[in-house]
Structures are given as C-alpha cells and as structure tokens.
C-alpha cells in the first residue's frame, strides 16, 4: 500500500501579540510596537485615535 502524501505546512513565524492567534499577514504597528493581525491592528488604531481625542480635550 502507498503511504498517504504528507503536506508540510509551516506555521506562521509569530502569533499576533494581542490575541495570540497564528494568523497569516501580521503587521508591525509602529505606535504600539506590536506584531498584530489585521483585526487587532484596526482595534488598536481605533483605541489610539480615541486616546488622541481625549488628550486633546484635556489640553
């Protein structure tokens, strides 16, 4: 009998530093200095935008 062919799949180099999921296409966010997946990157950018608005209101 023939052995079934094995497909070697390499895991991503790093998991998302926020949610921990090993998703492809991770992005380095320069403001948070974290390697993030796209959904976490969007979340962090929204948080950073609100943080800037709050800081502007305090000034």
Backbone bond lengths (Angstrom), bond angles and torsions (degrees), N, CA, C in turn:
res aa  C-N    CA-C-N  psi(-1)  N-CA   C-N-CA  omega(-1)  CA-C   N-CA-C  phi
1 X - - - 1.462 - - 1.533 110.43 -
2 X 1.267 114.90 148.29 1.454 120.23 177.73 1.524 110.12 -86.46
3 X 1.334 114.91 141.65 1.465 118.53 174.82 1.519 108.80 -74.83
4 X 1.339 117.53 141.10 1.467 118.04 175.94 1.530 109.72 -62.07
5 X 1.313 115.97 143.80 1.461 119.96 -179.92 1.522 110.22 -67.01
6 X 1.288 114.22 137.18 1.461 119.50 177.86 1.517 108.96 -96.38
7 X 1.287 114.58 132.81 1.459 119.87 176.03 1.522 106.76 -104.48
8 X 1.302 115.43 116.93 1.454 120.76 179.86 1.527 108.55 -85.35
9 X 1.304 115.26 120.02 1.467 120.49 178.43 1.515 107.00 -117.10
10 X 1.315 115.40 123.18 1.453 119.63 179.27 1.518 109.59 -86.41
11 X 1.315 116.96 134.75 1.466 118.61 176.15 1.524 109.72 -70.90
12 X 1.320 116.87 159.32 1.468 118.94 175.80 1.531 110.00 -59.90
13 X 1.313 116.60 156.34 1.461 120.66 -178.75 1.526 112.02 -60.98
14 X 1.310 116.45 -43.79 1.462 121.35 -176.46 1.522 110.05 -137.61
15 X 1.331 117.34 146.10 1.461 118.83 171.29 1.527 109.30 -81.52
16 X 1.315 115.81 166.52 1.467 121.03 174.52 1.528 107.77 -60.37
17 X 1.326 117.29 132.96 1.461 121.07 -177.17 1.522 112.72 -78.64
18 X 1.324 117.71 -5.64 1.461 120.21 177.86 1.522 111.11 -102.29
19 X 1.340 117.65 -51.25 1.466 120.26 -176.50 1.529 112.31 -101.41
20 X 1.340 117.84 -17.49 1.449 120.94 176.11 1.517 115.54 84.79
21 X 1.329 118.30 -2.91 1.455 120.08 -179.57 1.523 110.67 -74.93
22 X 1.323 117.13 137.54 1.471 120.53 178.47 1.523 110.69 -82.32
23 X 1.305 116.69 70.30 1.463 121.50 -177.60 1.516 110.18 -92.12
24 X 1.324 115.94 150.04 1.468 118.38 175.90 1.529 111.11 -73.87
25 X 1.295 115.54 166.44 1.466 123.44 176.24 1.522 112.87 58.89
26 X 1.308 115.77 54.28 1.455 120.13 175.08 1.519 109.20 -77.13
27 X 1.328 115.53 151.85 1.463 122.05 -175.33 1.523 108.33 -126.67
28 X 1.326 116.94 140.38 1.465 120.87 174.89 1.517 108.44 -87.38
29 X 1.329 115.97 120.21 1.463 121.51 177.79 1.527 107.92 -91.45
30 X 1.328 116.70 118.28 1.460 120.34 -174.90 1.520 113.06 -70.48
31 X 1.328 118.06 -28.43 1.457 119.21 -179.78 1.524 111.87 -74.90
32 X 1.312 117.31 -46.27 1.466 119.89 179.97 1.525 112.22 -86.98
33 X 1.345 116.75 -14.82 1.456 123.97 -177.21 1.525 111.72 56.89
34 X 1.342 116.09 41.72 1.459 122.70 177.95 1.523 109.54 -123.27
35 X 1.321 116.53 154.13 1.454 122.31 172.71 1.526 106.13 -93.34
36 X 1.348 116.27 116.73 1.459 121.50 -170.24 1.521 111.82 -126.07
37 X 1.348 115.85 153.23 1.456 120.38 169.41 1.535 107.29 -78.23
38 X 1.317 116.88 169.75 1.465 120.13 -174.84 1.524 112.59 -61.86
39 X 1.341 118.41 -40.22 1.465 119.46 -178.21 1.527 111.11 -68.76
40 X 1.325 117.85 -38.99 1.464 120.22 177.38 1.522 111.21 -69.62
41 X 1.330 116.81 -35.39 1.463 120.39 177.35 1.526 109.84 -61.10
42 X 1.328 116.93 -46.29 1.472 120.42 178.56 1.522 110.71 -60.69
43 X 1.325 116.77 -42.33 1.465 120.87 179.48 1.534 110.79 -62.85
44 X 1.332 116.96 -45.33 1.464 120.97 -179.92 1.535 110.96 -63.85
45 X 1.340 117.00 -39.07 1.461 119.94 179.59 1.531 110.88 -65.49
46 X 1.328 117.09 -38.55 1.475 119.64 176.71 1.522 110.63 -64.40
47 X 1.332 117.12 -42.58 1.461 120.76 178.60 1.525 111.08 -62.50
48 X 1.342 116.20 -42.19 1.456 120.35 -179.10 1.527 110.54 -66.02
49 X 1.335 117.24 -38.03 1.468 120.63 179.06 1.523 110.20 -63.97
50 X 1.343 117.16 -44.68 1.470 119.88 178.65 1.517 110.92 -65.78
51 X 1.311 117.34 -34.75 1.458 121.08 177.79 1.529 110.42 -63.02
52 X 1.326 117.00 -41.37 1.467 121.00 178.29 1.525 111.21 -65.04
53 X 1.329 116.88 -38.37 1.473 121.08 178.52 1.517 109.75 -65.30
54 X 1.335 117.67 -44.38 1.473 120.59 179.23 1.523 110.35 -63.53
55 X 1.330 117.23 -41.12 1.471 120.36 179.93 1.540 110.15 -64.31
56 X 1.319 117.41 -38.17 1.469 121.03 179.13 1.517 110.74 -67.27
57 X 1.331 117.54 -35.70 1.471 120.65 178.05 1.523 112.25 -67.41
58 X 1.329 116.44 -31.97 1.476 120.32 -179.80 1.514 111.75 -75.70
59 X 1.300 117.94 -25.44 1.482 121.02 -175.18 1.507 111.88 -77.11
